Amino acid sequence: MCLAIPGKVTEIDQTVDPRMGLVDFGGIKKRVCLEWLPEVVTGDYVIVHVGFAISRMEEKEAMETLELLRQMGEGLDELNSPGPG
């Protein structure tokens, strides 16, 4: 299963082709291709799938999605932890 994750564009490199940027995923920063979204500017939130920004999103929606993903991760941690034995 593949997920698309929201992140905040913190830098854009206009000197390379394709257009690339640095995207912050709640403290983890990754280089992402922004070529498909020429309207994106620093500070925008984008949905990223396999290293490509595929759409813009509002900050509120991005924060809600990141919180849900965090909660899911905590739930998975609980499922993977050894039970009473």
MOTASUL-V660286 format. One record per residue. RES is the residue in three letters. PSI is psi in whole degrees, -180 to 180 (999 if undefined). BURIAL is b if it has 16 or more other C-alpha atoms within 10 Angstrom, else e. Layout:
# MOTASUL-V660286
RES&PSI&BURIAL  RES&PSI&BURIAL
This chain:
# MOTASUL-V660286
MET&138&e  CYS&141&e  LEU&149&e  ALA&131&e  ILE&137&b  PRO&146&b  GLY&165&b  LYS&129&b  VAL&118&b  THR&-22&e  GLU&149&e  ILE&131&b  ASP&103&e  GLN&-5&e  THR&-4&e  VAL&158&e  ASP&117&e  PRO&164&e  ARG&127&b  MET&161&b  GLY&166&b  LEU&126&b  VAL&133&b  ASP&119&b  PHE&71&b  GLY&40&e  GLY&-19&e  ILE&121&e  LYS&134&e  LYS&149&e  ARG&131&b  VAL&143&b  CYS&126&b  LEU&8&b  GLU&-36&b  TRP&-10&e  LEU&73&e  PRO&-19&e  GLU&-10&e  VAL&137&b  VAL&164&e  THR&133&e  GLY&-18&e  ASP&156&b  TYR&139&b  VAL&157&b  ILE&128&b  VAL&131&b  HIS&124&b  VAL&45&e  GLY&3&b  PHE&130&b  ALA&123&b  ILE&-16&b  SER&159&b  ARG&157&b  MET&160&e  GLU&150&e  GLU&-44&b  LYS&-46&e  GLU&-39&e  ALA&-44&b  MET&-41&e  GLU&-43&e  THR&-44&e  LEU&-38&b  GLU&-43&e  LEU&-42&e  LEU&-39&e  ARG&-45&e  GLN&-40&e  MET&-41&e  GLY&-41&e  GLU&-39&e  GLY&-40&e  LEU&-38&e  ASP&-43&e  GLU&-39&e  LEU&-34&e  ASN&-12&e  SER&145&e  PRO&138&e  GLY&-179&e  PRO&140&e  GLY&999&e
